[in-house]
Amino acid sequence: MFDAKKLLDQFLGAQVPGTTGTVKEKAGDAVQLAKDNPLATGAIVAMLLGTKTGRELAGGALKIGGLAAIAGLGYQAYKNYQAGKAPQDAAEVEPKLLPPPAGSPFSVETPAASNDFALTLVRAMIAAAKCDGHIDAAERARIMDKIQLSGLGAEAGAFIEAELAAPIDVDALVGAAVSEEQKVELYTASRLAIDPDSRAERGYLDMLAGRLGLADGLVDHIEATVAAAQV
């Protein structure tokens, strides 16, 4: 089985395929790689969005990894919600992208932060990216051509190809999130995959939040926290 946590890193652009470090640490290598092979750079989720480039996470996501970034944003939103803060306060201040505290249920060191759950988060991001129906057979072929150049490996590539072709299974996604913290992370990952600027995308996220049983106020905090962390 491939490492789903590393795949999640590449979905969020935490690592650039073909370089040995992060984007910030190896900027020169990344620029040269982009010149040599422009299809092998950038976050995988950007490939899934077609003409939409998406927005990258600012700051520490390049260093802490995709799973920690998702968990950290979820933790920050949940903490602010529990403290009774207003979502707009979070939107006015860019949150520091840090891993959640070791003692928190959001911690990436807990058994809940398994390879299986990381895979669920990848599935959630793919589902969100295709929720508006723009990824047809021709688009899937184009995406897979790019992914083959990214150096992910045959097993990870086959997984992505199968997920792109399969219908969205919201029941399976919701069923895989067994704690409130995992539900927050699943919604956070889905929101990170898209900027909900269409009715289909906004409707999908609203439906997902409802199926996960997330309070409206908590969803507002996740939305504000993610928006503030993107550039």
BELJOQUI-V916405 format. One record per residue. RES is the residue in three letters. OMEGA is omega in whole degrees, -180 to 180 (999 if undefined). Layout:
res | omega
RES | OMEGA
RES | OMEGA
//
This chain:
res | omega
MET | 180
PHE | -178
ASP | -177
ALA | -180
LYS | 177
LYS | 177
LEU | 178
LEU | 175
ASP | -177
GLN | 176
PHE | -178
LEU | 178
GLY | -179
ALA | 177
GLN | 177
VAL | 179
PRO | 178
GLY | 176
THR | -176
THR | -178
GLY | 179
THR | -179
VAL | -178
LYS | -177
GLU | -175
LYS | -175
ALA | -179
GLY | 178
ASP | -178
ALA | 179
VAL | 180
GLN | 178
LEU | 180
ALA | 179
LYS | -177
ASP | -175
ASN | -174
PRO | -179
LEU | -175
ALA | -177
THR | 176
GLY | 180
ALA | 180
ILE | -178
VAL | 178
ALA | 176
MET | -177
LEU | -176
LEU | 176
GLY | -178
THR | 177
LYS | -178
THR | -176
GLY | 178
ARG | -177
GLU | 174
LEU | 180
ALA | 169
GLY | -164
GLY | 180
ALA | 180
LEU | -175
LYS | -171
ILE | 179
GLY | -173
GLY | -178
LEU | 180
ALA | 179
ALA | 179
ILE | -180
ALA | -180
GLY | 178
LEU | 177
GLY | 179
TYR | -179
GLN | 180
ALA | -179
TYR | 179
LYS | 180
ASN | 178
TYR | 180
GLN | -179
ALA | 178
GLY | 179
LYS | 178
ALA | 180
PRO | -178
GLN | 176
ASP | 178
ALA | -178
ALA | -177
GLU | -178
VAL | 178
GLU | -179
PRO | 174
LYS | -179
LEU | -180
LEU | 174
PRO | 177
PRO | -179
PRO | -176
ALA | -178
GLY | -177
SER | 173
PRO | 177
PHE | -174
SER | 179
VAL | 178
GLU | -178
THR | 176
PRO | -179
ALA | -179
ALA | -175
SER | 175
ASN | 180
ASP | -179
PHE | 174
ALA | 178
LEU | 177
THR | 179
LEU | 175
VAL | 178
ARG | -180
ALA | 180
MET | 178
ILE | 179
ALA | 179
ALA | -178
ALA | -177
LYS | -174
CYS | -180
ASP | 174
GLY | -176
HIS | -178
ILE | 177
ASP | -176
ALA | -180
ALA | 179
GLU | 178
ARG | 180
ALA | 179
ARG | 179
ILE | -178
MET | 175
ASP | 179
LYS | -177
ILE | 178
GLN | 179
LEU | -174
SER | 178
GLY | -178
LEU | -175
GLY | -173
ALA | -176
GLU | 178
ALA | 178
GLY | 179
ALA | 177
PHE | -180
ILE | -180
GLU | 179
ALA | 180
GLU | 178
LEU | -177
ALA | -176
ALA | 174
PRO | 179
ILE | -179
ASP | -178
VAL | 179
ASP | -179
ALA | 179
LEU | -178
VAL | -179
GLY | -178
ALA | 179
ALA | -170
VAL | 178
SER | 179
GLU | 180
GLU | 178
GLN | 177
LYS | 177
VAL | -180
GLU | -180
LEU | 178
TYR | 180
THR | 179
ALA | 180
SER | -180
ARG | 178
LEU | -176
ALA | -174
ILE | 164
ASP | -172
PRO | -178
ASP | 173
SER | -179
ARG | -179
ALA | -179
GLU | 179
ARG | 179
GLY | 180
TYR | -179
LEU | 177
ASP | 178
MET | -180
LEU | 178
ALA | 179
GLY | 180
ARG | 178
LEU | 180
GLY | -180
LEU | 179
ALA | -179
ASP | -180
GLY | 178
LEU | 177
VAL | 178
ASP | 178
HIS | 178
ILE | 180
GLU | -177
ALA | -178
THR | 178
VAL | -179
ALA | -179
ALA | -177
ALA | -177
GLN | 179
VAL | 999
//
